[in-house]
């Protein structure tokens, strides 16, 4: 019997703000239970820490640069998005008899919707906004980017409304003798966070521990990082200015976890939990005050490139499995799902199947690094390419000083050691490995001999400006 597929994607969910990660005091009992009943990936990374390109990459199985999705559409310079005539694995599983529904935040294309990419049914955020405006016509948000309490009861907030729509769709599919795939995309905890009071009251700002990176001074860092503070008008913010916003972030995650719990309970009630693959993840993370910064732009810190990833498949994935290997979730998951269904994996895919790892087995030839990319957005063009191993992170900033972090000594990435002579060999090695991956996966940034020269012949200045 073919398994059902339930994929739940949060928006800007930090990997370390899940209780199961054991880092910060965020209450996520339902996601923790899901991870404990299946696999938790300790080193899952996004292909790109930007919402729309990451999600389009997930649909297509390739890095977003290969089809022109450099940043979020509709914000700055116009760029292509994944067109409906491009490949999606959703269409492939449709040929295997699957019914598919997309519920929630859609970032696939500014004009074309989910039904043009292989989904059979869709519920949009616009439908929720209409529901809310009709039921609460006089309510307005006033807190701006730093967040506030949503005055509506949690049953009517966006997370629970979308969860209820997913439950309705799940029950409808359960009555039909066909396998199904439901994609549930929450718009949170993307700032501004607006949790309902029932969840906001669980956290007090004064109880929230500062991020260890909040002592950032930007010494020897690329100029644009400090510029972010001025661009957002937060250059003088202290932790006291941030703590309530972080509390709202925690609360929104707990609110989403509660909604996820309702979906998982409904899955059990219809008797299909044992035959359903459940995946919980996020498109990327969020700074939310770490390194004193807002949002996710112009940086490659783990705060934004590392993601939560939990997968449950009863009878196949052993419970309490911790996977330490590096995975690129939105590139590896398409190959994994096709592999599970014994479908041919397209040669153009950038990722590879996780099925061996999910069974608790070792893959001797598995990758030893994570690669992520960035191309700029509302504050200007700025290309970055990152390679991260267990011990080191190298960030190639093509128009500024590069970054190198000794992760064993500096896990919070505070000290850029790119200019230390003793690191010359590791820089050379990481540049070579980065180039080889980018050229293999079709990244046009490295196709010229000038860029190849930077990475393979170390023609890149390592002297820091400050």
N, C-alpha and C positions, 0 to 999 in steps of 0.2 A: 504494500500500500504506500503510495506516495505521501510524504509528510506535508502537512500544511506549513506555511511560512509566515510568521508574525515578526515584523521588523519595526522596532520603536526607536526613533531618532530624536534626541533632544537637540536644542540649538545653543551652542556655546557652553556646553557642560564640561567643566574641568574634570580631568581624570581623578584628581585627588579630593574631589568633593562628593564622593560616594563613600558611604560608611564602610563598605567592603575593602576599600583601598587602605583604610587604617591611618589616614593622614589628619583629617580635620573633623570636628564634631558635627557632621551633617547627618541627619536622621533619614536613612533610606532603607527601611526594613524590607520592603518588597523587592527592590533591586538586589539587595544583599542576599535575600533568599534565592532569587533567580541565579545569581552567580554561584552560590553555594551548592545548588542542585546541578550545576553544569560547569562550564569553563570560564575563568576570569583571565583576561589577557593583561599581563603586567607591563607589556611594552607595545601597546597599540598606538599607532601614529596616523595622523591625517595626511593625505597627499598635498593638501594646501589648506591653510587656516582661514579660509574665506567661504562664506555660506554657499552661494550659488555655484561657484566652480567645483567645490567639493561634492555637492549633491549631484551635479551633472556628471561628474566623474564616476560616482557610484552607479548611475544608470547605465553608463557606457563602458566601463571597465578600463578606460585609458586615462592618463594624466590630462588635466583640463587644458594645458597648453597645446596639446595636439589638435584640439578642435576650436581653439581661439578663446576659451573662457578664462580670461586672465584675471578678472575681478568681478564683483557684483554688478550686474547690469542695472542701468537706470540711475546711477549715482554720479558718475564722472564721464570720461570719454566713452563714447559708444564702442562696444565690442560685440563679437558674435556670442551666441549661446548655443548649446547643443540643439541642433535642428531636428525636427521630427523624422527626417529621412535618415538620420544616423541610427546606428545599431543600439538597441537596448536589450538586456537580458530578460526584461519583463516580457517582451514579445516572444522570446525563446521558450520561456516556461508556459506561456499561453498555448503554444503549439503542443505542449505535453498535457493539455487539458485543464490547466490552472485558470481560475478566476482571480482577478487582481483588483484591489481597491487602494486608492491613495487618499489619505485623510489628514488634513492639516496644512502646514506651511509648504508651499510649492515654490521651489527656486530653480525649476528646470528651464524655463523660458519666459520672457516678458509677455509674449503673445499666445503661445501655444500651451495647452494644459495637459494634465496627466493622460487624458483619454487618447491623445495623439502619440503617446509613447508606450502604449501597450496595456495600460490600465483599463479595466472595464467599468469601474465606478469611481467617483471622486466626490469628496466633501472639502470645500475650501475654507480658508480663514475668513473670506469675505462673507460667507454664509453665517459664520459666528458673529461677525461684526453687525450684520443685519439683525440677528436675533437679539443681541445685546442692546442695540439702539432702540429697537421696538419695546423691549421690556424695561429698559432703564434709560429713557430718553434724556433725562436731565443730568446724568452723571458725566463728569469730566475728570481727566487726569491733570494734575498740576505739579507733580514732582520732578518732571524732566528726566534727564538721563540717570539721575541718582536714585530714582525709584520711590515707591510709596505703597501704602496698603490699598489693595483693591476693595472698594466698599461693597461689592456684591458678595453674597454668600458663595462658599466654595463650589456648591453644586452648579452654579452658573458661571464660574470662571472658565477661561479658555481651555485649560488643561482637562478639566472634567467634562466639559461639553464635547470636546474632541474624543475623549475616552468613551463617552456614551455613544457617539456615532460609530466608533470602531466596534463596540459591543453589538450594536444593532446590525452592523454589516456582518459580523462574525456569526451571529445567530441566523441570519438569512442564509449565509453560505452553508451553515451546518445542516440545513434541511435539503441540500442538493448533494447528489452523489458524485461530487467533483472535489479535487483538492483546491485549496485556496491560498492566496498570498495577500496579506494586508500590510500596508505600510502606514504607520502612524507617526506623523512628524509634529512634535510640539514646538511652538514658537519660543518657549522659555528653555533655560533661564537667561536667554539673551537680554542684556540690559536695554531699556529700563525694566527692572524687576518689580512686579506688582502682585505680590501674593495676597490671597484673601486673608482676612483677619485670623481665621482659625489656624493658619500656618504661620503667619507673621508673629503671632504671640509666643511661638515656641522659641524664638531667638531674641536676645537683647544685644544691641550693638556693643555695649560695654563688656559683654562676655566673649566677644569674638576675638580670637588671637590674631595679631598682625601676621601677614605673610612674612616669612623670613627674608624675602627679597625687598621688603618695603624700605630697607635702609639704602637702597640704590642711590649712588651719587653720579652715575653715568661717566665716571672716569675711564678714559680710553674706549669709550663706546661710540658708535656712529652718531653723528650729529642729530639725525632724525628722531632718535629715541627721546632725547630731552625735548626736542621740538614738539613731540606729541603732547607733553604737558601743557605747553603754551597754546597749541591748537585747540585743546579741549577746555582751556581756562582753569586748569587744576594745578598749576605750577606751585601754588602755596598750600596745597591740601596737606593736612596732618592726618594721622591715623584716626583721630577723633572725627574728622570730616568724612572719612571713608567707612567707619565701622557700621553705621546703619545701612549703608548700601550693601555691604558684604552680608549683613544679617538678612536683608531682603533676598539676596542671591541664595543663601542657604535655604530660606523659607520657600522660595520658588522651587528649588530642587525637591524639597520634602513634599510640596504640593504635587509635583509631577509624579513622585514616587507613589503617593496615595492614589493618583489616577491610574498609574500602571498596575497597582494592586487590584483595582477594580476590574481591569481588563483581564488580568491573569485569573482572577476568581471566576469571571464569566467563562473563560476558556475551560476551566475545570467543570463548571456547572453544565456545560453542553457536552461534556464527556470527550473532549478532543485534545486535552493537555498532553496525553502520552504520545500523540501522533503529530505534534506541532513543534517545529523548530522555532524557538523564541530568541531574538537577538535584541539586546539593548546597547545603544551606543550614542555618539554625538558626532556632529560634523567636525567640530574642533572645540578648543577651550576658550577661556576668557581671562583677560588680565584682572579685571575687577579690583584694581588697587595694587596688585603685585607689581613690583618694580615701579610703583607709584603711578601706573599707567591705566588707561581706560580702553576697553574694547580689545582689538587683536591685531592691530596693523603695524607693519614695518619692523616686526621682530620675529624671532624663531625660538623663543623660550618655550620650555616644556609646558608652561602654563597654557599655551595656545595650540601647540602642535601635538601634544600627547592627549589621547582620548580614552574614556572608559569603554570597555567592550566586554560584555558578558553574553554567553551563548548556552542555551539549554536545549538538549535533545534527549529525552529519556530513552534509556536502553542503548544509546550509542556513545554519548559523552559521559565519561565517569564523573560522579559528583565531586565537588571540591577540587577540581583540576585547575592548577595554576600554570599557565603557559608563559614562559619567560622569553621565547623567541620574539624578534622584532617582526611586527606585521604592519602593513599599510592597509587599514581596515576597508576603506572604500574601493581599493583596487583588488584586494584579496577576496572579499566577500562575493563579488560576482562570479569569480572562478570557482569558489567553494560551492555555491548553490548549484551551478551547472554540473559540477563533479558529483554532488549528491544525487542528482537526477540522471547520472550517466550520460549527460549531454557533452558533446564535443566543446572544448574550451577554445574560443577563437585565438588564433596566433597573435593577433594585435593586442590582446589584453596585456596590461602592464603588471598585473598581479598574478598570484598563483594560489592554488587551492589550499585551504587550511585543514582539510579533512583529516590528514595524517595527524596533525597536532591535536585536533579535536578528539581523536580517539585515544589520546594520551601517549602516542608513539613519537619517536624522535625522527627528524628528517636531517640526515647528516649533511646535506648540501643546502641547508636553509640559509637565508641571507644573514649577515652579521651586522647590519646597520639599518637605520631608518633614513629615508630621503623625503624631504618636503620642499615645497617651492612657494614663492610669493612674487607678485609683479607690481604692487602698488594699488592705490585706490583714490579716495577723495582728496588726499593731501599730496598727490603727485605720483609720477611713475617711480618705481624703485624695485629693481629685481634682486631677489635673494634666492639662494639655493643652499639647503642644509643637509649635512650628513651627520648622523649621531650614532655612536657606538656605545657600549656600556661605560667606557672610560672617558670618551672625548666627544665634544660637539664642535664642528667647524661650520661656520656660516660664511658663504661667499657672497659678499655685498658688492655688486659689480661697479657701483658708483661711489663707494665709500670704503673705509677701512674694514677689513674682514674681522671676524670674531672667532676666537678659540677658547673653549672652556674645558678645564680639567675637572670633570664631573665627580671624580673620587674625592678631590680636595674641596671642590666648589660646587656642590649639588644644586645650588640656587642660582648659578650663572651670574655671579656678581662681578667677577674679575676676568677681564679679557686678557689672555696671555698670548695673543697672536704675535707680539713683538719680541718674545723671549727666544734667544738663539738656541737654547736647548730643545726647543719644540720644532725645529726646522724639519726634522725627518718625519714626525707625525703629521705636520702640515702637508708635506709633499705626498705622503701616502693617502691622506684623506682627500686631497684634491684629485688624485688619480682615480680613486674609487668613486668619487662623486661624478667625475667626467664620464667614466665608463657606464655608470647607471643612466645618466641623463641622455647620453648618445644612444644607448640601447633602447630607451623608452620613448625616443622621438621628441625630446625637448629642443625646440628650435633655437634656444638661447645659445647653445654650444656648437652650432653647426659651422660657424665661421672660424677661420684659422686664428683670428685675434683672441677669441675666447678660449679656444683650445690651447693657445700659447700661455694664457694666464694659468690654467689649471695643470697642464702637463709639463710646462717648463718653468712654472713658478714665477711668471712675469707679472706679479701682483705685489704692490708695495705693502709691507707688513708693519711699517712704522706708524704708531698711533699719533694722532694729532694733539691729544691732550694728555 
